[in-house]
């Protein structure tokens, strides 16, 4: 069990290091981090979209955000796999993020 918790701690530390905003152009390492974050934390799309839609539309935003979050979870996971695998290649140009927000936890800022 100790070994597993050390792997989880290392994974979250790596995600945190790659998630800091940078004033410079995006890099392959950031793309790798976005991919890893998308694959492991894609489920955050559900509460993130609920929060975003509720802020924008009030109470009706909850069911809309839930539906949107369920769909975006699949999207975030698939884009995460793509970014993880294609991290060394600058596609799209300049290693720009494909999804907005860049990381799944950015809904909560």
N, C-alpha and C positions, 0 to 999 in steps of 0.2 A: 504494500500500500504506500510506503514511503517513496518508492521509486516512481510510482504513478503520479503522486502529488508533486514530485520534483519536476517531472515532465510537464505537468500542467502549469506550474510556476514559470518554467522556462518558456513555454509557448506564449503565455500572457505577457511576459517581459519583452519577448521579441515583438509581439504585436504593439506594445506600447512604444517601443523604440522606433518602429516604422510609422507610427501614426502622428508624430509631431509635425506640425505644418512647417513648410520650408519656403523661404522667400525666393529660392532658386527654382530652376526647372525641375520637373519630376525626373526621377531616376529609375533604373531597373530595380534597385532595392526597394523603392517605395511601391513599385508595381507588384513586386513579389509580396510585400507586406499587405497590400490591398487584397491580393488574391487569397492569401492565407486568412485574412480577416473575413473575407466574404464566404469562404468555405466553412469556417468554424463558427462564425457569429451571425450568419445570415438570418437566423431566427429573430434577431433584434429588429428586423423589418416590421414585424407584427406590432409590437408596442410602439415603435418609432412612428409608423404611419398612423396609428390611433392617436398619438399625441399631436402629430402635425395636423391631421384633419380636424381634431377636436378644437385646436387653437384657431383654425381658420373658419370652421362652420358651427361651432358650438356642439350641442348634444347629438345632432345628427351625424357628426363627424366620427362617432364611435363605430357604428356599423360600417360606414364607408371606409374608415381607416383599417378596420379588421379585414375587410374584403381586399382592399389594396395591399395590405401587408402580407396576406397569404400569397397573393400573386407575386409580389416583389421578393418574397423569400426564395422562391424557385429561381427567379431572375438573378438575385444576388449570388446564390450558390453557383449557378452556371457561369456567370461572369467571373466569379472568384476562381473557378477552375481554369478558365481561359487565361486570366491574368497571371495566375500561379505558373502555368505551363509555359506561357509566352513571355515571361518576365525579361529574358535577355534581349528580346526584339522590340524595337521602338514602334510598335503598332498598337494603337493609333500613334501618330507622330508625336515625338516628345514625351512618350510614356504617360500621356494625359489619362485621367480616369475616365472610364466609360459611364459609370453611374454617378448620380448626384443624390445624396451626399457621398463624398468619397469613401467614408468608412461607415459601417452600419450604426455605430454608436453616436455619430454626429447629429442625429435627430434630437438628442437630448441636451444640446448646448444652448 
